[in-house]
Amino acid sequence: MDIHTLYAFIGFMLAAYAVIGNDSVQTLGTFIASNTRVFKWYWLWLAASIVLAFTLIFGWYTNDGDISYGRLDKIPPVQIEWYHAAAPGVLVLLTRIGIPVSTTFLVLSVFASTVVLEKMLMKSVVGYGLSAMVAYVLWIVLSKFINEKFNTVKKGTRKYWRTAQWLSTGFLWFSWLSHDMANIAVFLPRELPFNMLIGAIAVLVTWLGVIFYTNGGKIQKVVLEKTGSRFMRSATIIDLIYACILWYFKELNSIPMSTTWVFVGLLTGRELAIATAHRADYKFGYVFPLVGKDFGKMMIGLLVSVAMVLTIHYLINPTQ
């Protein structure tokens, strides 16, 4: 194994852990929060693992061995250096302290040109704004029919909501993996051999098991802080809307984007809508520090990403 292959292996392992440990809370966070008292963690892990394996195999089969679903078309293959592998390492450190950093910016920025990085940023900003607006309007309407501050799902309808939640989570998990798998696949051959595909699935399923065993880890706090996120009805609605937004941007173009920004935008719009609809018992003074904290954490991740890409492009490897 030469040094560049070693860097690629280290980068892949760190990116796999970072993507599952940091970003998967966007899709599985509400699923874990609303099911952890009903099902053992390993049943939830099994369900998520089946969807993960299907997504990677389906992408590999339909895209000539490319598990990134074409998200790396604008980022040509390069020889992996130490600084490529260092990027997901920084992400792991930030994940350990509970910061919802964008894996797309932090990992792909060191591979992409500044032009592609600018397009990634613009698409992510649009995603944040659009998801916030859609969530605000939708939850203003929903507030006329349900109050998400209380779990008022009738006992006779809970099994239907539970089924709907599992289906919406499966759709979301598939849509999200279609986006974020690029952050892992960038360390692998673009036409992945079958044996490496099986190895990648095994690694991701293992990391996924760690996340379910620890109930989402520290980053799960981003979800648990939000109103009613533990309730299966709220979780179902959040997952379905998020999945539809991701699917829209997936079909829009192949430029990678930050799914973290879309997720935080969705939760921001939802919290503001709930505060607007229930002003008597839900104050804006609680909402703005909450959403502001999430936005601030995203900015920390963006600044780190920009600093890394500028350092690489202008100091470490000016010819890249």
Secondary structure by P-SEA (a helix, b strand, c coil): ccaaaaaaaaaaaaaaaaaaaccccccaaaaaaaccccccaaaaaaaaaaaaaaaaaaaaaacccccccccccccccccccccccaaaaaaaaaaaaccccccccccccccccaaaaaaaaaaaaaaaaaaaaaaaaaaaaaaaccccccccccccaaaaaaaaaaaaaaaaaaaaaacccccccccccccccaaaaaaaaaaaaaaaaaaaaacccccccccccccccccaaaaaaaaaaaaaaaaaaaacccccccaaaaaaaaaaaaaaaaaaaccccccccccaaaaaaaaaaaaaaaaaaaaaaaaaaccccccc
